[in-house]
Amino acid sequence: MRGSKTTGLRLPCASPHAGTRATIRTNACSNALVRFAKSLRSAFLQSHSPSNSFFRMAPLARFSFGVGDRFAHQAAAQLRAFEQLERDGCLVIPVWNKSNREHTFIGSEPASVRLAAQRAVREGHWNHPWHVDADHIRLDTVDRFLEPSDFFTIDVADSIGTVASDADLESFVARHPELHRALELPGISSPLPLTRDIVISIARKYLRAVQEAGQIYRHIEGRKGKDGFIAEVSMDETDQPQTPQDLLVILVAMADEGIALQTIAPKFTGRFNKGVDYVGDLVQFEREFLDDLAVIDYAIRTYGLPSNLKLSVHSGSDKFSLYPIIRRAIAERGAGLHIKTAGTTWLEELIGLAESGREGSDFVREIYLTAIERMDALTAPYASVIDIDPKRLPTLAEVANWSGSDWVDALRHDPTCPAFNASVRQLLHVAFKLAAQSGDRYMDLLEMHADVIGRNVYDNLYRRHMRPLFLG
């Protein structure tokens, strides 16, 4: 790798293009945010192709990494981690992601994500592609993302299990007799167990969801042009993981729908809880991850899907036990990877505030106390991706005298620290809307303590996530 002094399993890097950015204050309780976002819209359109003007965008690079910046203050610190990784010899493309749900909770507009990223790129040292992801969009939420976004995570998990028409099912099964028998694929030790009946069963579960993905894809394509955006399809927020044969049938159906997806986010085996490590069988995960890579390679060669199609790992932050497995797998198979993180940056903001002094740690305590009171409402939207043990949550009396360092020890994801508390971390992970509801107070604290927060954001991304995943 270019100029690298890092040892270990190294991954090849990809190639380039650039952009610019600007910040916006987000405030759920203030109309000022909406007014400001609208005032910036004309400036945004002057520097970008209008959403109905078609332009050709370079394909997504081999390695990409999704970061969340919920309050539009940490893009510069995040970008420094990508810049350092490039200096280490591995190019990974930043993708700033934020979902409609998060915008709704905070009161922000999709344009704020691109504006924040633009400023970081303009003021930093980044001369490669970067993207803005309309995260977890559906047909009823996509339109507000069409102008500022160039990456669209099409989420059809809610439609899994909705059965397509008998005619569509029969047509799909008849169109693909090659799937009616066990299939031997390079890289998979035993043949995929496929028969006509198995394909019917898989199609009954997933074909309607794929058709919905096609409808959303074509809606975006009509506004952005075929080569004007990156498409990911997400099926991860569901109860049951997809098997390799499930994934193959899904990809074949995607090809039939004409969806030029560049990443796919399946539901993997095990638990991918927000902000904490993976819970599950590591040996089984490695076997299934390798099998999925083989399926993707076969689908590209056989069904004409984009040659850069790769796996996307959602809720990928803090999965420290998986990073060595994923690194080995993509190096062994010469595969790409997209990994998506989000709330881990918001937690680093809280950790930085706790380190900053009395005012910051008092704010963290207030957020926690309110989160305890409103726990059911805060956790309900994330029920499938959190596991909070109420018995592990300290009482209001217990945290009354906690110092800043007590909060840091409980929140920072350091499994070697006896005081680390995964339940506290997960609860605060989903409590970001409470900070938005504090109005200007939280924004003022972020600006007042930008240096210490920025150091935590950078260190968390670079040292705990990127280096283990891409450099070893």
TIBAGU-644592 format. One record per residue (C-alpha): residue number from 0; residue in one letter; chain; x, y, z. Coordinates in Angstrom, 3 decimals, always signed. Layout:
N
 timi dovex lumlum        X        Y        Z
  NUM     A      A        X        Y        Z
...
This chain:
472
 timi dovex lumlum        X        Y        Z
    0     M      A   +0.000   +0.000   +0.000
    1     R      A   +1.113   +3.453   -0.876
    2     G      A   +3.478   +4.880   +1.737
    3     S      A   +1.995   +2.700   +4.449
    4     K      A   +3.968   +1.658   +7.498
    5     T      A   +1.106   -0.368   +8.946
    6     T      A   +1.510   -4.119   +9.169
    7     G      A   -1.169   -6.767   +9.073
    8     L      A   -3.700   -7.887   +6.473
    9     R      A   -3.882   -4.994   +4.004
   10     L      A   -6.647   -4.202   +1.597
   11     P      A   -6.247   -2.646   -1.865
   12     C      A   -7.657   +0.817   -2.376
   13     A      A  -10.010   +2.333   -4.889
   14     S      A  -10.129   +5.540   -6.956
   15     P      A  -11.409   +9.217   -6.928
   16     H      A  -13.513  +12.520   -7.412
   17     A      A  -14.434  +15.485   -5.140
   18     G      A  -16.927  +17.985   -3.723
   19     T      A  -17.659  +20.761   -1.191
   20     R      A  -19.785  +21.352   +2.035
   21     A      A  -21.418  +23.724   +4.660
   22     T      A  -22.899  +23.403   +8.160
   23     I      A  -26.402  +23.983   +9.448
   24     R      A  -27.648  +24.155  +13.019
   25     T      A  -30.366  +21.601  +13.712
   26     N      A  -33.056  +22.353  +16.281
   27     A      A  -36.283  +20.404  +16.586
   28     C      A  -37.953  +23.124  +18.607
   29     S      A  -37.063  +26.076  +16.406
   30     N      A  -38.491  +27.308  +13.130
   31     A      A  -35.123  +28.923  +12.516
   32     L      A  -33.764  +25.597  +11.239
   33     V      A  -36.415  +25.342   +8.543
   34     R      A  -35.974  +28.976   +7.513
   35     F      A  -32.196  +28.570   +7.359
   36     A      A  -32.406  +25.353   +5.336
   37     K      A  -34.722  +27.018   +2.832
   38     S      A  -32.463  +30.046   +2.555
   39     L      A  -29.538  +27.761   +1.687
   40     R      A  -31.459  +25.862   -0.962
   41     S      A  -30.774  +28.308   -3.763
   42     A      A  -27.047  +28.304   -2.993
   43     F      A  -27.104  +24.525   -2.954
   44     L      A  -28.772  +24.355   -6.354
   45     Q      A  -26.260  +26.770   -7.848
   46     S      A  -23.402  +24.360   -7.063
   47     H      A  -25.165  +21.098   -8.012
   48     S      A  -27.041  +19.696  -10.957
   49     P      A  -30.796  +20.098  -10.418
   50     S      A  -32.536  +16.897   -9.425
   51     N      A  -34.153  +16.594  -12.840
   52     S      A  -30.884  +17.066  -14.743
   53     F      A  -29.237  +13.755  -15.567
   54     F      A  -25.494  +13.422  -14.979
   55     R      A  -23.140  +10.471  -14.893
   56     M      A  -21.635   +9.645  -11.521
   57     A      A  -18.666   +7.353  -10.977
   58     P      A  -19.613   +3.938   -9.525
   59     L      A  -19.275   +3.497   -5.790
   60     A      A  -15.686   +2.631   -4.879
   61     R      A  -14.686   -0.764   -3.522
   62     F      A  -14.642   +0.357   +0.121
   63     S      A  -17.128   +2.849   +1.545
   64     F      A  -18.103   +3.750   +5.084
   65     G      A  -21.348   +5.347   +6.221
   66     V      A  -21.190   +7.902   +9.018
   67     G      A  -23.991   +9.679  +10.837
   68     D      A  -23.834  +13.307  +11.914
   69     R      A  -27.229  +13.850  +13.453
   70     F      A  -26.639  +17.421  +14.563
   71     A      A  -24.455  +18.466  +11.594
   72     H      A  -21.425  +19.415  +13.718
   73     Q      A  -18.961  +16.514  +13.334
   74     A      A  -18.376  +16.097   +9.579
   75     A      A  -14.906  +17.662   +9.779
   76     A      A  -13.790  +15.351  +12.587
   77     Q      A  -15.222  +12.376  +10.721
   78     L      A  -13.471  +13.346   +7.508
   79     R      A  -10.121  +13.569   +9.326
   80     A      A  -10.452   +9.856  +10.083
   81     F      A  -10.874   +9.083   +6.363
   82     E      A   -7.907  +11.314   +5.538
   83     Q      A   -5.719   +9.517   +8.069
   84     L      A   -6.795   +6.143   +6.731
   85     E      A   -5.785   +7.246   +3.237
   86     R      A   -2.375   +8.342   +4.577
   87     D      A   -2.085   +4.845   +6.038
   88     G      A   -2.520   +3.487   +2.532
   89     C      A   -6.192   +2.537   +2.225
   90     L      A   -8.788   +4.662   +0.447
   91     V      A  -12.282   +4.356   +1.924
   92     I      A  -15.050   +6.633   +0.632
   93     P      A  -17.171   +8.577   +3.151
   94     V      A  -20.948   +8.367   +2.879
   95     W      A  -22.869  +10.670   +5.208
   96     N      A  -26.183   +8.985   +6.042
   97     K      A  -29.309  +10.169   +7.830
   98     S      A  -32.758   +8.605   +7.733
   99     N      A  -36.149  +10.235   +7.375
  100     R      A  -36.922   +9.029  +10.888
  101     E      A  -33.877  +10.847  +12.285
  102     H      A  -34.694  +14.032  +10.374
  103     T      A  -38.238  +13.855  +11.767
  104     F      A  -37.074  +13.320  +15.349
  105     I      A  -34.572  +16.175  +15.183
  106     G      A  -36.490  +18.584  +12.943
  107     S      A  -33.747  +18.829  +10.294
  108     E      A  -33.908  +18.836   +6.495
  109     P      A  -32.068  +16.421   +4.153
  110     A      A  -30.138  +19.300   +2.571
  111     S      A  -28.401  +19.900   +5.919
  112     V      A  -26.457  +16.640   +5.566
  113     R      A  -24.948  +17.627   +2.218
  114     L      A  -24.254  +21.161   +3.386
  115     A      A  -22.356  +19.879   +6.428
  116     A      A  -20.367  +17.412   +4.325
  117     Q      A  -19.578  +20.050   +1.704
  118     R      A  -17.989  +22.349   +4.221
  119     A      A  -15.862  +19.562   +5.713
  120     V      A  -14.587  +18.575   +2.262
  121     R      A  -13.939  +22.168   +1.238
  122     E      A  -11.989  +22.942   +4.411
  123     G      A  -10.217  +19.569   +4.621
  124     H      A   -7.804  +17.671   +2.410
  125     W      A  -10.151  +15.263   +0.647
  126     N      A   -9.739  +14.886   -3.123
  127     H      A  -11.838  +11.778   -3.682
  128     P      A  -15.546  +10.944   -4.037
  129     W      A  -17.957  +11.384   -1.162
  130     H      A  -21.675  +10.762   -0.996
  131     V      A  -24.866  +11.655   +0.872
  132     D      A  -27.190   +8.757   +1.667
  133     A      A  -30.967   +9.068   +1.891
  134     D      A  -31.055   +6.346   +4.491
  135     H      A  -33.921   +3.859   +4.825
  136     I      A  -36.264   +5.624   +2.406
  137     R      A  -39.537   +4.338   +1.067
  138     L      A  -41.763   +5.612   -1.736
  139     D      A  -43.678   +7.885   +0.642
  140     T      A  -40.497   +9.502   +2.039
  141     V      A  -38.045   +9.625   -0.871
  142     D      A  -39.064  +12.877   -2.571
  143     R      A  -37.575  +15.257   +0.008
  144     F      A  -34.193  +13.526   -0.493
  145     L      A  -34.039  +13.683   -4.290
  146     E      A  -32.185  +16.990   -4.608
  147     P      A  -29.477  +16.695   -1.922
  148     S      A  -28.796  +12.936   -2.026
  149     D      A  -26.809  +10.851   -4.494
  150     F      A  -26.980   +7.564   -2.558
  151     F      A  -30.357   +5.986   -1.736
  152     T      A  -30.878   +3.154   +0.743
  153     I      A  -34.152   +1.630   -0.429
  154     D      A  -35.700   -0.065   +2.590
  155     V      A  -38.302   -2.719   +1.850
  156     A      A  -37.956   -4.786   +5.024
  157     D      A  -41.555   -4.009   +6.037
  158     S      A  -42.783   -5.678   +2.847
  159     I      A  -40.961   -8.963   +3.471
  160     G      A  -43.626  -11.629   +3.845
  161     T      A  -46.194   -9.756   +1.742
  162     V      A  -46.984  -12.184   -1.037
  163     A      A  -46.844  -11.174   -4.701
  164     S      A  -49.660  -12.136   -7.053
  165     D      A  -49.930  -15.757   -8.149
  166     A      A  -49.250  -14.681  -11.721
  167     D      A  -46.064  -12.848  -10.759
  168     L      A  -44.863  -15.770   -8.659
  169     E      A  -45.509  -18.282  -11.407
  170     S      A  -43.844  -16.044  -13.991
  171     F      A  -40.704  -15.625  -11.861
  172     V      A  -40.370  -19.326  -11.115
  173     A      A  -40.939  -20.289  -14.754
  174     R      A  -38.403  -17.712  -15.941
  175     H      A  -35.632  -19.260  -13.845
  176     P      A  -35.524  -23.056  -14.270
  177     E      A  -31.764  -22.856  -13.542
  178     L      A  -32.727  -22.310   -9.880
  179     H      A  -34.777  -25.506   -9.667
  180     R      A  -31.818  -27.673   -8.703
  181     A      A  -28.950  -27.642   -6.223
  182     L      A  -26.357  -25.116   -7.307
  183     E      A  -22.614  -25.462   -6.869
  184     L      A  -20.837  -22.115   -6.521
  185     P      A  -17.112  -21.408   -6.261
  186     G      A  -16.291  -20.494   -2.688
  187     I      A  -19.153  -22.456   -1.098
  188     S      A  -18.270  -25.855   +0.319
  189     S      A  -21.646  -27.515   -0.327
  190     P      A  -24.246  -26.881   -3.073
  191     L      A  -27.016  -24.375   -2.378
  192     P      A  -30.136  -26.433   -1.598
  193     L      A  -32.497  -25.228   -4.332
  194     T      A  -35.550  -26.887   -5.871
  195     R      A  -38.598  -25.489   -7.620
  196     D      A  -40.579  -25.668   -4.374
  197     I      A  -37.810  -23.925   -2.428
  198     V      A  -37.683  -21.124   -4.998
  199     I      A  -41.475  -20.728   -4.754
  200     S      A  -41.194  -20.508   -0.960
  201     I      A  -38.428  -17.898   -1.106
  202     A      A  -40.235  -15.890   -3.786
  203     R      A  -43.438  -15.883   -1.751
  204     K      A  -41.524  -14.210   +1.052
  205     Y      A  -39.371  -11.749   -0.907
  206     L      A  -40.671  -11.143   -4.457
  207     R      A  -43.220   -8.475   -3.488
  208     A      A  -40.558   -6.607   -1.490
  209     V      A  -38.235   -6.684   -4.507
  210     Q      A  -41.034   -5.384   -6.733
  211     E      A  -41.519   -2.502   -4.304
  212     A      A  -37.766   -1.804   -4.413
  213     G      A  -38.057   -1.681   -8.200
  214     Q      A  -40.885   +0.838   -7.992
  215     I      A  -38.851   +3.111   -5.711
  216     Y      A  -35.720   +2.660   -7.834
  217     R      A  -37.538   +3.690  -11.008
  218     H      A  -39.033   +6.695   -9.241
  219     I      A  -35.527   +7.882   -8.291
  220     E      A  -34.178   +7.025  -11.744
  221     G      A  -36.876   +9.165  -13.334
  222     R      A  -35.565  +12.195  -11.444
  223     K      A  -31.829  +11.512  -11.241
  224     G      A  -31.122   +9.487  -14.382
  225     K      A  -29.832   +5.919  -14.536
  226     D      A  -26.234   +6.896  -13.777
  227     G      A  -27.013   +9.790  -11.452
  228     F      A  -27.262   +7.922   -8.157
  229     I      A  -26.098   +4.930   -6.148
  230     A      A  -28.736   +2.411   -5.095
  231     E      A  -28.617   +0.182   -2.050
  232     V      A  -31.426   -2.182   -1.117
  233     S      A  -31.912   -2.889   +2.575
  234     M      A  -33.603   -5.969   +3.991
  235     D      A  -31.893   -6.048   +7.376
  236     E      A  -34.553   -4.722   +9.766
  237     T      A  -36.549   -7.937   +9.914
  238     D      A  -36.773  -10.894  +12.271
  239     Q      A  -35.143  -13.721  +10.305
  240     P      A  -31.734  -13.659   +8.588
  241     Q      A  -31.552  -14.408   +4.884
  242     T      A  -29.780  -17.614   +3.889
  243     P      A  -27.377  -17.664   +0.906
  244     Q      A  -30.106  -19.246   -1.241
  245     D      A  -32.525  -16.519   -0.118
  246     L      A  -29.956  -13.906   -1.139
  247     L      A  -29.480  -15.483   -4.559
  248     V      A  -33.205  -15.545   -5.320
  249     I      A  -33.489  -11.928   -4.113
  250     L      A  -30.634  -10.837   -6.397
  251     V      A  -32.116  -12.671   -9.380
  252     A      A  -35.412  -10.894   -8.764
  253     M      A  -33.553   -7.563   -8.493
  254     A      A  -31.960   -8.208  -11.880
  255     D      A  -35.385   -8.987  -13.339
  256     E      A  -36.660   -5.671  -11.957
  257     G      A  -33.793   -3.785  -13.593
  258     I      A  -32.450   -2.525  -10.258
  259     A      A  -28.788   -1.578  -10.735
  260     L      A  -28.017   -1.903   -7.048
  261     Q      A  -24.423   -1.345   -5.965
  262     T      A  -24.836   -2.538   -2.372
  263     I      A  -27.248   -4.867   -0.610
  264     A      A  -27.856   -5.028   +3.128
  265     P      A  -29.180   -8.436   +4.127
  266     K      A  -30.135   -9.521   +7.604
  267     F      A  -27.159  -11.476   +8.938
  268     T      A  -27.294  -14.156  +11.574
  269     G      A  -26.919  -12.947  +15.177
  270     R      A  -27.795   -9.635  +16.822
  271     F      A  -26.611   -6.286  +15.418
  272     N      A  -27.677   -4.067  +18.281
  273     K      A  -27.120   -0.325  +18.147
  274     G      A  -23.835   +0.908  +19.556
  275     V      A  -22.586   -2.374  +21.041
  276     D      A  -20.732   -5.457  +19.867
  277     Y      A  -22.147   -8.341  +17.878
  278     V      A  -24.003  -11.041  +19.762
  279     G      A  -23.930  -14.441  +18.078
  280     D      A  -21.872  -17.327  +16.771
  281     L      A  -18.710  -15.899  +15.161
  282     V      A  -17.894  -19.110  +13.288
  283     Q      A  -21.386  -19.244  +11.792
  284     F      A  -21.240  -15.546  +10.847
  285     E      A  -17.915  -16.024   +9.048
  286     R      A  -19.224  -19.002   +7.070
  287     E      A  -22.408  -17.167   +6.055
  288     F      A  -20.540  -13.954   +5.196
  289     L      A  -18.189  -15.871   +2.891
  290     D      A  -21.144  -17.697   +1.327
  291     D      A  -22.910  -14.371   +0.706
  292     L      A  -19.790  -13.031   -1.022
  293     A      A  -19.788  -16.090   -3.286
  294     V      A  -23.475  -15.607   -4.092
  295     I      A  -22.911  -11.952   -5.013
  296     D      A  -19.982  -12.871   -7.263
  297     Y      A  -22.109  -15.494   -9.023
  298     A      A  -25.076  -13.129   -9.424
  299     I      A  -22.851  -10.464  -10.982
  300     R      A  -21.412  -12.907  -13.507
  301     T      A  -24.675  -14.668  -14.300
  302     Y      A  -27.396  -12.030  -14.158
  303     G      A  -25.646   -8.854  -15.256
  304     L      A  -25.797   -6.984  -11.966
  305     P      A  -23.269   -4.131  -11.506
  306     S      A  -19.710   -5.408  -11.244
  307     N      A  -19.089   -3.384   -8.058
  308     L      A  -22.070   -4.856   -6.174
  309     K      A  -21.046   -5.512   -2.569
  310     L      A  -22.389   -6.400   +0.839
  311     S      A  -23.509   -3.627   +3.169
  312     V      A  -23.355   -4.147   +6.935
  313     H      A  -25.974   -2.105   +8.770
  314     S      A  -25.741   -1.182  +12.458
  315     G      A  -22.061   -1.767  +11.766
  316     S      A  -20.630   +0.477  +14.442
  317     D      A  -18.983   -1.110  +17.464
  318     K      A  -19.032   -4.656  +16.032
  319     F      A  -15.438   -5.110  +17.152
  320     S      A  -15.529   -8.926  +17.216
  321     L      A  -16.623   -9.001  +13.541
  322     Y      A  -14.057   -6.632  +12.070
  323     P      A  -11.198   -9.183  +11.836
  324     I      A  -13.595  -11.701  +10.246
  325     I      A  -14.876   -9.206   +7.682
  326     R      A  -11.353   -7.971   +6.914
  327     R      A  -10.115  -11.507   +6.229
  328     A      A  -13.158  -12.358   +4.109
  329     I      A  -13.024   -9.352   +1.783
  330     A      A   -9.254   -9.715   +1.381
  331     E      A   -9.550  -13.441   +0.605
  332     R      A  -12.330  -12.939   -1.967
  333     G      A  -11.174   -9.606   -3.391
  334     A      A  -14.598   -8.212   -2.456
  335     G      A  -15.810   -4.730   -1.639
  336     L      A  -17.597   -3.561   +1.492
  337     H      A  -19.989   -0.866   +2.628
  338     I      A  -20.494   -0.532   +6.362
  339     K      A  -22.994   +1.808   +7.924
  340     T      A  -22.657   +3.567  +11.269
  341     A      A  -24.686   +6.448  +12.678
  342     G      A  -25.445   +6.914  +16.365
  343     T      A  -21.911   +6.153  +17.484
  344     T      A  -20.987   +9.781  +16.666
  345     W      A  -23.830  +11.174  +18.772
  346     L      A  -22.568   +9.067  +21.672
  347     E      A  -19.088  +10.530  +21.205
  348     E      A  -20.648  +13.979  +21.497
  349     L      A  -22.039  +12.974  +24.891
  350     I      A  -18.695  +11.503  +25.929
  351     G      A  -16.910  +14.689  +24.893
  352     L      A  -19.377  +16.769  +26.887
  353     A      A  -18.866  +14.548  +29.915
  354     E      A  -15.110  +15.137  +29.618
  355     S      A  -15.506  +18.872  +29.137
  356     G      A  -16.478  +19.789  +32.694
  357     R      A  -19.411  +20.290  +35.015
  358     E      A  -21.835  +21.915  +32.580
  359     G      A  -21.360  +19.190  +29.996
  360     S      A  -21.649  +16.295  +32.432
  361     D      A  -24.776  +17.872  +33.967
  362     F      A  -26.338  +17.927  +30.507
  363     V      A  -25.530  +14.241  +29.978
  364     R      A  -27.117  +13.438  +33.334
  365     E      A  -30.280  +15.337  +32.378
  366     I      A  -30.545  +13.463  +29.093
  367     Y      A  -30.180  +10.159  +30.926
  368     L      A  -32.800  +11.023  +33.567
  369     T      A  -35.298  +12.043  +30.884
  370     A      A  -34.473   +8.934  +28.858
  371     I      A  -35.280   +6.750  +31.873
  372     E      A  -38.654   +8.460  +32.227
  373     R      A  -39.457   +8.106  +28.502
  374     M      A  -37.725   +4.812  +27.843
  375     D      A  -40.677   +2.986  +26.275
  376     A      A  -41.348   +5.719  +23.726
  377     L      A  -37.660   +6.176  +22.892
  378     T      A  -36.893   +2.496  +22.417
  379     A      A  -40.052   +1.424  +20.550
  380     P      A  -38.842   +2.471  +17.049
  381     Y      A  -35.601   +0.539  +17.601
  382     A      A  -36.987   -2.582  +19.260
  383     S      A  -35.412   -4.954  +16.715
  384     V      A  -31.895   -3.538  +17.150
  385     I      A  -31.472   -2.929  +20.900
  386     D      A  -31.341   -5.171  +23.959
  387     I      A  -31.511   -3.078  +27.130
  388     D      A  -31.502   -4.800  +30.499
  389     P      A  -33.492   -2.516  +32.847
  390     K      A  -31.714   -4.098  +35.822
  391     R      A  -28.414   -2.769  +34.468
  392     L      A  -29.645   +0.824  +34.296
  393     P      A  -28.448   +2.839  +37.308
  394     T      A  -31.141   +4.614  +39.296
  395     L      A  -31.602   +8.359  +39.404
  396     A      A  -30.134   +8.385  +42.910
  397     E      A  -27.079   +6.420  +41.751
  398     V      A  -26.184   +8.841  +38.964
  399     A      A  -26.923  +11.959  +40.983
  400     N      A  -23.299  +12.246  +42.059
  401     W      A  -21.601  +10.781  +39.005
  402     S      A  -18.633  +12.784  +37.799
  403     G      A  -17.789  +13.382  +34.158
  404     S      A  -15.340  +10.472  +34.245
  405     D      A  -18.083   +8.177  +35.585
  406     W      A  -20.206   +9.008  +32.548
  407     V      A  -17.252   +8.519  +30.222
  408     D      A  -16.480   +5.092  +31.704
  409     A      A  -20.112   +3.977  +31.422
  410     L      A  -20.569   +5.248  +27.860
  411     R      A  -17.290   +4.718  +26.036
  412     H      A  -17.286   +1.350  +24.288
  413     D      A  -14.288   -0.135  +26.060
  414     P      A  -15.153   -3.731  +27.027
  415     T      A  -12.020   -3.898  +29.208
  416     C      A  -13.379   -1.142  +31.483
  417     P      A  -15.342   -2.623  +34.412
  418     A      A  -17.645   +0.412  +34.479
  419     F      A  -18.696   +0.116  +30.821
  420     N      A  -22.479   -0.300  +30.698
  421     A      A  -23.962   -1.566  +27.434
  422     S      A  -27.524   -0.864  +28.570
  423     V      A  -26.786   +2.777  +29.404
  424     R      A  -25.017   +3.136  +26.058
  425     Q      A  -27.929   +1.676  +24.095
  426     L      A  -30.513   +3.775  +25.903
  427     L      A  -28.620   +6.984  +25.239
  428     H      A  -27.967   +5.836  +21.659
  429     V      A  -31.701   +6.144  +20.934
  430     A      A  -32.221   +9.270  +23.073
  431     F      A  -30.778  +11.786  +20.602
  432     K      A  -34.171  +13.438  +20.071
  433     L      A  -34.002  +14.667  +23.683
  434     A      A  -30.923  +16.731  +22.845
  435     A      A  -32.772  +18.215  +19.857
  436     Q      A  -35.638  +19.160  +22.146
  437     S      A  -33.283  +21.146  +24.372
  438     G      A  -33.122  +23.787  +21.635
  439     D      A  -30.072  +26.025  +21.377
  440     R      A  -28.592  +24.718  +24.607
  441     Y      A  -27.229  +21.539  +23.034
  442     M      A  -25.953  +23.323  +19.926
  443     D      A  -24.187  +25.878  +22.098
  444     L      A  -22.508  +23.114  +24.112
  445     L      A  -21.339  +21.394  +20.900
  446     E      A  -19.746  +24.606  +19.682
  447     M      A  -18.285  +25.527  +23.064
  448     H      A  -16.567  +22.138  +23.432
  449     A      A  -15.913  +21.397  +19.752
  450     D      A  -12.254  +20.472  +20.269
  451     V      A  -12.730  +17.784  +22.912
  452     I      A  -15.800  +16.385  +21.121
  453     G      A  -13.991  +16.355  +17.785
  454     R      A  -11.079  +14.418  +19.290
  455     N      A  -13.481  +11.774  +20.577
  456     V      A  -15.333  +11.523  +17.264
  457     Y      A  -12.096  +11.145  +15.311
  458     D      A  -10.556   +8.638  +17.721
  459     N      A  -13.683   +6.512  +17.835
  460     L      A  -13.978   +6.279  +14.050
  461     Y      A  -10.319   +5.893  +13.209
  462     R      A   -8.895   +3.853  +16.087
  463     R      A  -11.830   +1.680  +17.116
  464     H      A  -13.528   +1.215  +13.735
  465     M      A  -11.490   +1.927  +10.615
  466     R      A   -8.084   +0.600  +11.603
  467     P      A   -9.351   -2.786  +12.855
  468     L      A  -11.677   -3.163   +9.874
  469     F      A   -9.387   -2.113   +7.033
  470     L      A   -5.821   -2.327   +8.374
  471     G      A   -5.790   -4.819  +11.230
